[in-house]
């Protein structure tokens, strides 16, 4: 039963990520340029930002887990128990994951000096 809940939650998460990528790919060239130029502004992310992102994402994820668990199991008490346990375990894992990826240079571009041409 728990494996079924895991598969359902993973499938839904993958679907949401697919929709996000599909949306970005549907943007016009000018919209994409603007989107990526905003993302490329070099700013160091502070730890408290990662904490806030962790809490907001886990709130959404936990609500999702509770709903799926309830639909599969049919018992609100068990669904809340499952959601409560995964809230704390996944919050810790996400925070570690987020801070680790902030240190990895893979996929990051180095700042290039502005080159003026007259």
N, C-alpha and C positions, 0 to 999 in steps of 0.2 A: 504494500500500500504506500509506504513512504517513498519507494522508488518511483511509483507512478506520480506522486506529488512532485518529486525532483524533476522528472522528465517534463511534466507540464510547465513548471516554473521556468526551466531552462529554455524550453521551446518558446514560451511567451517573451522571455528576455531577448532571445535571438531575433524574434519577429520585430520587436521594438527597435533593436539596433539596425535591422534591415530597413525599416521605414525611415529611420534617420539618414542612412546612407542614400536611400532612394531619393529623399527630399533634396539632399545636397547635390546629387547628380542631376536633378531636374532644373537647377538654377541656371540662369543665363550666364554667359561668360563674365559680364560686368558684375553680376551679383556674386559669382564665385570669387572674382578678384577682390571685391569688397570684403566678403566673408573671410577669406584667407589672409587679407592684409590686417584685419582686426585681430585674427588669431596670432599673427606673427609679431605683434608688438611684444618686445622682450620685457617681461616682468617676472621677478622671482615670486613664486607662490609661498606665502607664509603658512606655518603649521596650522594656525587657527582656521585658515581657509579650507585646508584639507579636513579638519575636524567638522566644520559646518557642512561641507559637501558629503562627508561620510554620514552624518546624521540625517540630512535631507534624503539622500539616496536610500538609506536603510529604512526610513519611514515608508517610502514608496514600496520598497521591496518586501517589507514585512506585511503591509496591507495586502499585497499581491499573494504572498504565501498563505496568509490566513484565509483569504477568499478561496484560493485553489484547494487548500486543505479542507475547508468546510464543504466545498462542492464534491470532493472525492470521498471524504469520510462521513460527512453528514452530521458531525458532532461539533458544536461550537466550542465546547470546552477543550477538546483535543486540538482543534484548529488554533485556538489561542495559545495553547501550550507549545505547539510546534513553532508558531510565529514568535513567541517569546524567547525560545531558546535560540533560534536562528538570528534574531535581532542582534544579540550580543556577540555571537561567534562571527557572523559575517561583518559586523561593524569593525571588529578588531582586524579581521583579515583584509577588509577593504582599505583601512587606514594604512596598514603596513604596505599593501600593494601600491597605493597612491604615492606614499613617500618614497618608496623604492624607485618607481618609474620617474619621479622628479629628478633623481640622481643619474639615470641612464641617459646617455647622449644619443642613442639610436633614434633616428628620425627627426632630430633637432637640427636646425640650420644655424650656423654661426652667423653673427651679425657681420654685415659687410659695410665698410665705410661708405658714406655717401659720396658718389662721384659726380662732380659738376662738370658739364660740358657747355661751352659757349659757342 
